Amino acid sequence: MSDALLGADRRLEGPVRIVGTGLLGTSIGLALSERGVDVSLADASPASLALAVDYGAGRPAGEHDEPRLVVVCVPPDVTAAVVAAELAAHPSALVTDVASVKLAPLEQLRALGADLTRYLGSHPMAGRERGGAIAARADLFIGRPWVIAGHDGIGYRDGGPVEDLILDLGATPIEMTAEEHDRSVALVSHVPQVVSSLMAARLAEASDAAAGLAGQGVRDVTRVAASDPALWVQILGANAAPVHEALVALRTDLDGVIGALEQPTAPGARRAVAEALAAGNAGVARLPGKHGTRTQFAALVVMIDDRPGELGRLLVEIGEIGVNMEDLRLEHSPGAQIGLAEIAVLPEAEQRLSEELARRGWRIAGAWQ
């Protein structure tokens, strides 16, 4: 976690109880513990709980704990039941959850007659391909959007500790209804997971020669395909309607391209393919830059010799030049004597960085395709 964040005034006062010590729960615990918040941990698995405690995410929950905030970090299919139990067990605490669907738990809690005046669902748009406490990071949420799914059963002031939690962890709070959230994540998270998995499945029977040609493009498309299938079955089932709608629209687009490629010389075929690709250009231009801003970055591709310390030297020299690196991607093919580092910077810094790196002896390649 950055020194600036560690030094900032803490908004959230404990004690905080975290139920579920997987990736998100342990990461929240690590970040809060670094800030001096009293964090208690609970998990149905004693081994998972012990591991999170060993990593420093908090202490085991005690029988007489009186948390001010409870953060439920369990799979979607049990989220509502656990939230209801926590509301009943801690009548003075505000309870939130970090499940990746928001409407289903809210409706289930209403059906259970839970006290919704002390419940406010939320969802951090952060994660990793690997799960569990072993993959947790205190800086996992820095600069990431974190949705607060408000409802008519709780007032803004009563839900304040959830916003304090989000800000203390370095994330950016985004207010949405549960319905808006679920439709949004269907498009930007759940459907991409399906597409990534289906594309990666095509690689299972690829020849060794074909797999050896894989570059950054296919790696980008399939990166999230390594996610846990059991968890995603729950997520997709809980958000089935908006995911289905988006996949049907995607299927229509795909059918158009397939039809054009069946007869690529037919009148209008090339135009259909071109318009599909151009629509992709327009869509990707909508994606925000770092920290949720609308800034679009320029990219330099720097060739790096395959020697120890070369990447570190490049990053140090970028700092010496005084240019802020917004993002970094690396590609290195097995057996290659060089690697490629794509450095994302603000457009106005691109030329100066290129000239300065070239002057220092670095070789600048073109942008990746």
C-alpha positions in Angstrom: 0.0 0.0 0.0 1.3 3.5 -0.8 2.8 5.7 1.9 0.3 8.4 1.0 -2.6 6.1 1.7 -1.0 4.8 4.9 -0.5 8.3 6.2 -4.0 9.5 5.4 -6.5 10.1 8.2 -8.6 7.1 8.9 -12.3 7.6 8.5 -13.6 4.2 9.7 -13.7 3.4 13.4 -13.8 -0.2 14.5 -14.4 -2.8 15.5 -15.0 -4.4 12.1 -16.1 -8.0 11.7 -15.3 -9.8 8.4 -17.1 -13.0 7.7 -15.4 -15.0 5.0 -11.6 -15.1 4.7 -11.1 -15.6 0.9 -9.4 -13.2 -1.4 -11.7 -10.2 -0.8 -12.3 -10.7 3.0 -8.6 -11.2 3.7 -7.6 -8.2 1.5 -10.1 -6.0 3.3 -8.7 -7.2 6.6 -5.1 -6.6 5.6 -5.9 -3.1 4.5 -7.9 -2.2 7.6 -5.3 -3.8 10.0 -2.6 -1.7 8.4 -4.6 1.3 9.3 -4.9 0.3 12.9 -8.5 -0.8 12.8 -9.5 -3.7 15.2 -10.5 -6.4 12.7 -12.1 -9.7 13.8 -12.4 -12.6 11.4 -14.8 -15.4 11.1 -15.0 -18.3 8.6 -16.8 -21.7 8.4 -13.4 -23.2 7.6 -11.0 -23.1 10.5 -8.0 -23.6 8.2 -9.0 -20.6 6.0 -9.5 -18.5 9.2 -6.1 -19.5 10.6 -4.3 -18.7 7.3 -5.9 -15.2 7.2 -4.9 -14.6 10.8 -1.3 -15.7 10.0 -1.2 -13.3 7.2 -2.1 -10.4 9.5 -5.7 -9.7 8.3 -7.1 -9.6 11.8 -7.8 -11.7 14.9 -10.2 -14.6 15.4 -13.6 -13.3 16.3 -14.6 -13.5 19.9 -17.9 -14.4 21.5 -18.4 -11.0 23.1 -17.2 -8.8 20.1 -19.5 -5.9 19.4 -18.6 -4.7 15.8 -19.8 -1.4 14.4 -19.5 -2.7 10.9 -19.8 -6.3 9.5 -18.5 -7.1 6.1 -19.8 -10.4 4.6 -17.5 -11.9 2.0 -19.1 -15.3 1.2 -20.2 -16.9 -2.1 -23.4 -15.4 -3.6 -25.6 -18.4 -2.9 -25.2 -18.0 0.9 -24.8 -14.3 1.0 -28.4 -13.4 2.1 -28.5 -16.2 4.8 -25.2 -15.0 6.3 -26.2 -11.3 6.2 -29.5 -12.1 7.9 -27.6 -14.1 10.6 -25.2 -11.3 11.2 -28.0 -8.7 11.4 -29.6 -10.8 14.1 -26.4 -11.5 16.0 -25.2 -7.9 16.0 -28.2 -5.6 16.5 -26.1 -2.4 16.7 -24.0 -3.1 13.7 -24.3 -2.0 10.1 -23.9 -5.0 7.7 -22.6 -4.9 4.2 -21.6 -7.6 1.7 -19.3 -7.7 -1.3 -21.1 -10.2 -3.4 -20.9 -9.6 -7.2 -24.7 -9.6 -7.5 -26.9 -7.2 -5.5 -30.5 -7.7 -6.5 -30.9 -11.3 -5.5 -29.5 -10.9 -1.9 -31.6 -7.8 -1.4 -34.8 -9.6 -2.5 -34.0 -12.7 -0.4 -33.4 -10.5 2.7 -36.7 -8.8 2.2 -38.4 -12.2 2.0 -36.6 -13.3 5.2 -37.9 -10.2 7.0 -34.4 -9.0 7.8 -33.8 -5.5 9.3 -32.9 -3.6 6.1 -32.4 -0.4 8.0 -28.9 -1.8 8.9 -28.1 -3.4 5.6 -26.3 -1.8 2.6 -25.0 -4.0 -0.1 -21.8 -3.1 -1.9 -19.4 -4.6 -4.5 -15.7 -3.8 -5.1 -14.8 -4.1 -8.8 -11.5 -5.7 -7.9 -10.2 -9.3 -7.9 -7.5 -11.6 -9.1 -7.5 -14.9 -11.1 -6.4 -16.7 -8.0 -8.6 -16.9 -4.8 -8.1 -17.5 -1.1 -6.2 -15.7 1.6 -2.8 -16.6 0.0 -3.7 -14.3 -2.9 -4.9 -11.4 -0.8 -3.3 -8.0 -1.0 -3.8 -4.9 1.1 -3.6 -2.7 -2.0 -6.2 -4.7 -4.0 -8.8 -2.0 -4.0 -6.7 1.1 -4.6 -8.2 3.2 -7.5 -10.9 0.6 -8.1 -14.6 1.4 -8.4 -16.7 0.1 -5.4 -20.4 0.1 -5.9 -22.8 1.1 -3.1 -26.2 -0.5 -3.9 -28.6 1.8 -2.0 -32.2 0.9 -1.4 -35.2 2.7 0.2 -34.8 0.9 3.5 -31.7 2.7 4.7 -30.8 6.4 4.8 -27.6 7.9 3.4 -26.2 8.9 6.9 -26.9 5.4 8.3 -24.9 3.9 5.5 -21.9 6.2 6.0 -19.5 3.6 7.5 -19.7 1.7 4.2 -18.5 4.7 2.3 -15.8 5.3 5.0 -14.6 1.7 4.5 -14.4 2.2 0.7 -12.5 5.5 1.0 -10.1 4.1 3.6 -9.2 1.2 1.3 -8.4 3.7 -1.5 -11.3 2.8 -3.7 -13.8 5.1 -5.4 -17.5 4.8 -4.2 -20.1 4.6 -7.0 -23.8 4.8 -6.1 -26.2 2.6 -8.0 -29.4 0.7 -7.4 -29.2 -3.1 -7.1 -30.8 -3.4 -10.5 -28.4 -0.9 -12.2 -25.5 -2.7 -10.7 -26.5 -6.1 -11.9 -27.2 -5.0 -15.4 -23.9 -3.1 -15.5 -21.7 -6.0 -14.2 -23.4 -8.4 -16.6 -22.0 -6.3 -19.4 -18.6 -5.4 -18.1 -17.7 -8.5 -16.0 -20.0 -11.5 -16.3 -20.3 -11.7 -20.1 -16.5 -11.1 -20.5 -15.9 -14.0 -18.2 -18.1 -16.3 -20.4 -16.5 -15.1 -23.6 -13.0 -15.5 -22.1 -13.7 -19.0 -20.9 -15.2 -20.0 -24.3 -12.2 -18.6 -26.2 -9.8 -20.4 -23.8 -11.7 -23.6 -24.3 -10.8 -23.4 -28.1 -7.1 -23.6 -27.0 -7.4 -26.9 -25.2 -7.0 -28.9 -28.4 -4.6 -26.5 -30.1 -1.4 -28.0 -31.4 1.9 -27.2 -29.5 2.9 -25.2 -32.6 -0.2 -23.0 -32.5 0.1 -22.5 -28.7 3.7 -21.4 -29.2 2.5 -18.6 -31.3 0.3 -17.1 -28.6 1.0 -13.4 -28.0 -0.4 -10.7 -25.8 -3.7 -10.5 -27.8 -4.9 -14.0 -26.9 -3.5 -13.7 -23.4 -5.6 -10.5 -22.8 -8.7 -12.2 -24.1 -8.3 -15.3 -22.0 -6.8 -13.9 -18.9 -9.8 -14.3 -16.6 -10.5 -17.8 -18.0 -8.4 -19.1 -15.1 -11.1 -18.1 -12.6 -12.9 -20.6 -10.3 -15.7 -22.3 -12.3 -17.7 -23.2 -9.1 -17.9 -19.5 -8.1 -18.8 -18.4 -11.5 -21.7 -20.9 -11.8 -23.2 -19.2 -8.7 -22.6 -15.7 -10.1 -24.0 -16.4 -13.5 -27.0 -18.1 -12.0 -27.8 -15.3 -9.7 -27.5 -12.7 -12.5 -28.9 -14.9 -15.3 -31.4 -12.5 -16.9 -29.1 -9.6 -17.8 -26.3 -11.9 -18.7 -28.6 -13.9 -21.0 -29.8 -10.6 -22.7 -26.2 -9.4 -23.3 -25.1 -12.8 -24.6 -28.1 -13.0 -27.1 -27.1 -9.6 -28.4 -23.5 -10.8 -28.7 -24.6 -13.9 -30.5 -26.5 -11.7 -33.1 -23.3 -9.7 -33.7 -21.2 -12.9 -34.0 -23.8 -14.5 -36.4 -23.4 -11.4 -38.6 -19.6 -11.8 -38.8 -19.9 -15.6 -39.4 -22.4 -15.1 -42.2 -20.1 -12.5 -43.8 -17.1 -14.9 -43.6 -19.0 -17.8 -45.1 -19.0 -15.8 -48.4 -16.3 -13.2 -47.9 -16.5 -12.0 -51.5 -20.3 -11.5 -51.6 -21.6 -8.0 -51.9 -21.6 -6.3 -48.5 -19.5 -9.0 -46.7 -16.4 -6.9 -46.3 -18.5 -4.0 -45.1 -20.2 -6.1 -42.5 -16.9 -7.3 -41.1 -15.5 -3.7 -41.2 -18.5 -2.3 -39.3 -18.3 -5.0 -36.7 -14.6 -4.2 -36.1 -15.3 -0.4 -36.1 -18.0 -0.9 -33.5 -15.4 -2.5 -31.4 -13.2 0.5 -31.8 -16.0 2.7 -30.6 -16.8 0.5 -27.6 -13.2 0.2 -26.3 -12.9 4.0 -26.5 -15.6 4.2 -23.9 -13.5 2.3 -21.3 -12.2 4.6 -18.6 -8.5 5.0 -17.8 -6.8 4.6 -14.5 -8.9 5.3 -11.4 -12.1 5.5 -13.4 -11.2 8.6 -15.3 -12.0 9.1 -19.0 -8.4 9.7 -19.9 -7.1 7.6 -22.8 -3.4 6.8 -22.6 -0.6 6.6 -25.2 1.6 3.6 -25.3 5.3 3.1 -26.0 6.7 -0.4 -26.6 10.3 -0.7 -25.3 12.5 -3.7 -26.2 14.3 -5.1 -23.2 17.3 -7.4 -23.3 16.7 -10.7 -21.5 19.2 -10.0 -18.7 18.6 -9.7 -14.9 17.8 -6.1 -13.8 16.9 -4.7 -17.2 13.2 -4.1 -16.4 14.1 -2.5 -13.1 16.6 -0.2 -14.8 13.9 0.8 -17.3 11.4 1.7 -14.6 14.0 3.7 -12.6 14.9 5.7 -15.7 11.3 6.5 -16.5 11.1 7.9 -13.0 14.3 9.9 -13.5 12.8 11.4 -16.7 9.8 12.5 -14.6 7.0 10.7 -16.4 4.3 9.0 -14.5 3.7 5.4 -15.8 0.0 4.8 -15.9 0.2 1.1 -16.7 2.6 -1.7 -17.7 2.3 -4.8 -19.8 5.0 -7.3 -20.5 5.5 -10.0 -23.2 8.3 -12.4 -23.4 8.2 -15.5 -25.6 10.0 -18.6 -24.5 13.6 -18.7 -25.7 13.5 -15.1 -27.0 16.5 -12.9 -26.2 14.4 -9.8 -25.7 11.1 -8.9 -24.0 8.6 -6.2 -24.8 7.4 -3.7 -22.2 4.4 -1.6 -23.2 4.4 1.6 -21.1 1.1 3.5 -20.9 1.5 7.3 -20.3 -0.5 10.4 -20.8 -0.6 11.5 -24.4 1.2 14.7 -23.8 4.2 12.8 -22.2 4.6 10.3 -25.0 7.0 12.2 -27.2 9.2 13.4 -24.4 9.5 9.9 -22.9 10.2 8.3 -26.3 13.0 10.8 -27.0 14.5 10.5 -23.6 14.5 6.8 -23.5 16.0 6.6 -27.0 18.7 9.1 -25.9 19.6 6.7 -23.0 20.0 3.8 -25.4 16.6 2.1 -25.2 15.1 0.7 -28.4 11.5 1.8 -29.0 9.2 -0.5 -31.0 5.8 0.2 -32.4 2.5 -0.2 -30.6 1.3 -3.8 -30.1 -1.5 -5.0 -32.3 
